[in-house]
Amino acid sequence: MQAVQEALATLQRGQMVVVTDDEDRVTTHNLAYLTTKRDRMGHLITLPEDG
């Protein structure tokens, strides 16, 4: 859980974090990217922000 909190703090400072997926592909993302998801058809899904 410590790593998650550190990553979240990094994102909130506007910096990028490194993300690995199940196939060990490495990508870097910022908070705006990580708070949007795409459905299977490729449409953008925006997650509600806390607060």
N, CA, C and O atoms as a GROMACS GRO file, in nm:
protein
  204
    1MET      N    1   0.083  -0.121   0.000
    1MET     CA    2   0.000   0.000   0.000
    1MET      C    3   0.086   0.126   0.000
    1MET      O    4   0.046   0.229  -0.053
    2GLN      N    5   0.204   0.116   0.059
    2GLN     CA    6   0.297   0.230   0.062
    2GLN      C    7   0.329   0.277  -0.080
    2GLN      O    8   0.332   0.397  -0.107
    3ALA      N    9   0.353   0.182  -0.170
    3ALA     CA   10   0.387   0.218  -0.308
    3ALA      C   11   0.272   0.292  -0.375
    3ALA      O   12   0.295   0.386  -0.451
    4VAL      N   13   0.150   0.249  -0.348
    4VAL     CA   14   0.034   0.315  -0.406
    4VAL      C   15   0.024   0.459  -0.356
    4VAL      O   16  -0.003   0.550  -0.435
    5GLN      N   17   0.044   0.480  -0.227
    5GLN     CA   18   0.037   0.614  -0.171
    5GLN      C   19   0.147   0.704  -0.227
    5GLN      O   20   0.125   0.822  -0.253
    6GLU      N   21   0.266   0.647  -0.245
    6GLU     CA   22   0.376   0.726  -0.303
    6GLU      C   23   0.346   0.763  -0.448
    6GLU      O   24   0.374   0.875  -0.491
    7ALA      N   25   0.291   0.668  -0.521
    7ALA     CA   26   0.257   0.696  -0.662
    7ALA      C   27   0.150   0.804  -0.670
    7ALA      O   28   0.157   0.892  -0.755
    8LEU      N   29   0.050   0.796  -0.582
    8LEU     CA   30  -0.057   0.896  -0.582
    8LEU      C   31  -0.003   1.034  -0.549
    8LEU      O   32  -0.042   1.133  -0.610
    9ALA      N   33   0.087   1.042  -0.451
    9ALA     CA   34   0.149   1.170  -0.416
    9ALA      C   35   0.227   1.226  -0.534
    9ALA      O   36   0.225   1.347  -0.559
   10THR      N   37   0.297   1.139  -0.606
   10THR     CA   38   0.372   1.181  -0.724
   10THR      C   39   0.278   1.238  -0.830
   10THR      O   40   0.304   1.343  -0.889
   11LEU      N   41   0.167   1.167  -0.854
   11LEU     CA   42   0.070   1.212  -0.953
   11LEU      C   43   0.010   1.346  -0.913
   11LEU      O   44  -0.011   1.433  -0.998
   12GLN      N   45  -0.018   1.364  -0.784
   12GLN     CA   46  -0.080   1.488  -0.739
   12GLN      C   47   0.015   1.607  -0.751
   12GLN      O   48  -0.028   1.722  -0.756
   13ARG      N   49   0.145   1.580  -0.755
   13ARG     CA   50   0.243   1.687  -0.781
   13ARG      C   51   0.255   1.716  -0.930
   13ARG      O   52   0.331   1.804  -0.970
   14GLY      N   53   0.180   1.642  -1.012
   14GLY     CA   54   0.182   1.667  -1.156
   14GLY      C   55   0.291   1.593  -1.229
   14GLY      O   56   0.318   1.621  -1.345
   15GLN      N   57   0.354   1.498  -1.161
   15GLN     CA   58   0.462   1.424  -1.225
   15GLN      C   59   0.410   1.292  -1.281
   15GLN      O   60   0.297   1.250  -1.253
   16MET      N   61   0.493   1.229  -1.362
   16MET     CA   62   0.454   1.103  -1.426
   16MET      C   63   0.492   0.986  -1.337
   16MET      O   64   0.587   0.994  -1.260
   17VAL      N   65   0.416   0.876  -1.348
   17VAL     CA   66   0.454   0.752  -1.282
   17VAL      C   67   0.473   0.644  -1.388
   17VAL      O   68   0.416   0.651  -1.497
   18VAL      N   69   0.553   0.545  -1.354
   18VAL     CA   70   0.578   0.433  -1.444
   18VAL      C   71   0.477   0.324  -1.410
   18VAL      O   72   0.458   0.289  -1.293
   19VAL      N   73   0.414   0.271  -1.512
   19VAL     CA   74   0.312   0.168  -1.495
   19VAL      C   75   0.354   0.044  -1.573
   19VAL      O   76   0.394   0.053  -1.688
   20THR      N   77   0.343  -0.073  -1.509
   20THR     CA   78   0.365  -0.197  -1.582
   20THR      C   79   0.232  -0.272  -1.586
   20THR      O   80   0.159  -0.277  -1.488
   21ASP      N   81   0.204  -0.331  -1.702
   21ASP     CA   82   0.079  -0.408  -1.714
   21ASP      C   83   0.107  -0.557  -1.695
   21ASP      O   84   0.219  -0.596  -1.662
   22ASP      N   85   0.007  -0.637  -1.716
   22ASP     CA   86   0.019  -0.781  -1.691
   22ASP      C   87   0.123  -0.848  -1.782
   22ASP      O   88   0.174  -0.955  -1.749
   23GLU      N   89   0.152  -0.785  -1.894
   23GLU     CA   90   0.250  -0.842  -1.986
   23GLU      C   91   0.386  -0.774  -1.972
   23GLU      O   92   0.471  -0.784  -2.060
   24ASP      N   93   0.404  -0.703  -1.859
   24ASP     CA   94   0.530  -0.636  -1.827
   24ASP      C   95   0.571  -0.530  -1.928
   24ASP      O   96   0.689  -0.501  -1.945
   25ARG      N   97   0.472  -0.473  -1.997
   25ARG     CA   98   0.501  -0.357  -2.081
   25ARG      C   99   0.507  -0.236  -1.989
   25ARG      O  100   0.421  -0.219  -1.903
   26VAL      N  101   0.608  -0.153  -2.007
   26VAL     CA  102   0.626  -0.038  -1.919
   26VAL      C  103   0.582   0.089  -1.991
   26VAL      O  104   0.624   0.116  -2.103
   27THR      N  105   0.496   0.166  -1.926
   27THR     CA  106   0.454   0.294  -1.980
   27THR      C  107   0.456   0.397  -1.869
   27THR      O  108   0.452   0.362  -1.751
   28THR      N  109   0.462   0.524  -1.905
   28THR     CA  110   0.452   0.630  -1.805
   28THR      C  111   0.324   0.706  -1.829
   28THR      O  112   0.287   0.734  -1.943
   29HIS      N  113   0.256   0.738  -1.721
   29HIS     CA  114   0.128   0.807  -1.731
   29HIS      C  115   0.121   0.920  -1.630
   29HIS      O  116   0.186   0.916  -1.526
   30ASN      N  117   0.040   1.021  -1.662
   30ASN     CA  118   0.013   1.125  -1.565
   30ASN      C  119  -0.128   1.106  -1.510
   30ASN      O  120  -0.201   1.016  -1.554
   31LEU      N  121  -0.167   1.190  -1.416
   31LEU     CA  122  -0.294   1.173  -1.348
   31LEU      C  123  -0.412   1.182  -1.444
   31LEU      O  124  -0.508   1.107  -1.431
   32ALA      N  125  -0.405   1.274  -1.540
   32ALA     CA  126  -0.516   1.290  -1.635
   32ALA      C  127  -0.538   1.161  -1.714
   32ALA      O  128  -0.652   1.121  -1.739
   33TYR      N  129  -0.429   1.098  -1.754
   33TYR     CA  130  -0.443   0.973  -1.831
   33TYR      C  131  -0.502   0.863  -1.744
   33TYR      O  132  -0.590   0.790  -1.788
   34LEU      N  133  -0.453   0.851  -1.622
   34LEU     CA  134  -0.495   0.740  -1.536
   34LEU      C  135  -0.637   0.755  -1.484
   34LEU      O  136  -0.696   0.657  -1.441
   35THR      N  137  -0.692   0.875  -1.488
   35THR     CA  138  -0.829   0.893  -1.441
   35THR      C  139  -0.929   0.889  -1.557
   35THR      O  140  -1.047   0.918  -1.539
   36THR      N  141  -0.881   0.852  -1.677
   36THR     CA  142  -0.972   0.827  -1.789
   36THR      C  143  -0.951   0.682  -1.834
   36THR      O  144  -0.838   0.634  -1.839
   37LYS      N  145  -1.058   0.616  -1.865
   37LYS     CA  146  -1.049   0.478  -1.914
   37LYS      C  147  -1.128   0.468  -2.044
   37LYS      O  148  -1.218   0.547  -2.070
   38ARG      N  149  -1.091   0.370  -2.124
   38ARG     CA  150  -1.163   0.346  -2.248
   38ARG      C  151  -1.238   0.213  -2.237
   38ARG      O  152  -1.187   0.115  -2.182
   39ASP      N  153  -1.359   0.212  -2.290
   39ASP     CA  154  -1.431   0.086  -2.293
   39ASP      C  155  -1.380   0.003  -2.412
   39ASP      O  156  -1.290   0.046  -2.485
   40ARG      N  157  -1.438  -0.114  -2.430
   40ARG     CA  158  -1.388  -0.204  -2.534
   40ARG      C  159  -1.405  -0.147  -2.674
   40ARG      O  160  -1.334  -0.188  -2.766
   41MET      N  161  -1.496  -0.053  -2.692
   41MET     CA  162  -1.516   0.008  -2.824
   41MET      C  163  -1.422   0.127  -2.846
   41MET      O  164  -1.421   0.186  -2.954
   42GLY      N  165  -1.344   0.162  -2.745
   42GLY     CA  166  -1.250   0.271  -2.758
   42GLY      C  167  -1.305   0.407  -2.719
   42GLY      O  168  -1.237   0.508  -2.734
   43HIS      N  169  -1.429   0.409  -2.667
   43HIS     CA  170  -1.484   0.536  -2.622
   43HIS      C  171  -1.422   0.577  -2.490
   43HIS      O  172  -1.396   0.492  -2.405
   44LEU      N  173  -1.400   0.705  -2.473
   44LEU     CA  174  -1.338   0.755  -2.351
   44LEU      C  175  -1.439   0.754  -2.236
   44LEU      O  176  -1.553   0.800  -2.252
   45ILE      N  177  -1.397   0.702  -2.122
   45ILE     CA  178  -1.480   0.702  -2.002
   45ILE      C  179  -1.407   0.784  -1.897
   45ILE      O  180  -1.295   0.751  -1.859
   46THR      N  181  -1.469   0.890  -1.848
   46THR     CA  182  -1.405   0.974  -1.747
   46THR      C  183  -1.456   0.933  -1.610
   46THR      O  184  -1.577   0.928  -1.586
   47LEU      N  185  -1.364   0.903  -1.521
   47LEU     CA  186  -1.401   0.864  -1.386
   47LEU      C  187  -1.430   0.988  -1.303
   47LEU      O  188  -1.364   1.091  -1.321
   48PRO      N  189  -1.528   0.982  -1.213
   48PRO     CA  190  -1.556   1.099  -1.128
   48PRO      C  191  -1.438   1.128  -1.036
   48PRO      O  192  -1.375   1.036  -0.983
   49GLU      N  193  -1.409   1.255  -1.017
   49GLU     CA  194  -1.299   1.292  -0.928
   49GLU      C  195  -1.349   1.301  -0.786
   49GLU      O  196  -1.463   1.340  -0.762
   50ASP      N  197  -1.264   1.265  -0.691
   50ASP     CA  198  -1.301   1.273  -0.549
   50ASP      C  199  -1.323   1.418  -0.509
   50ASP      O  200  -1.250   1.506  -0.553
   51GLY      N  201  -1.423   1.440  -0.426
   51GLY     CA  202  -1.447   1.575  -0.379
   51GLY      C  203  -1.542   1.647  -0.469
   51GLY      O  204  -1.575   1.764  -0.445
   0.00000   0.00000   0.00000
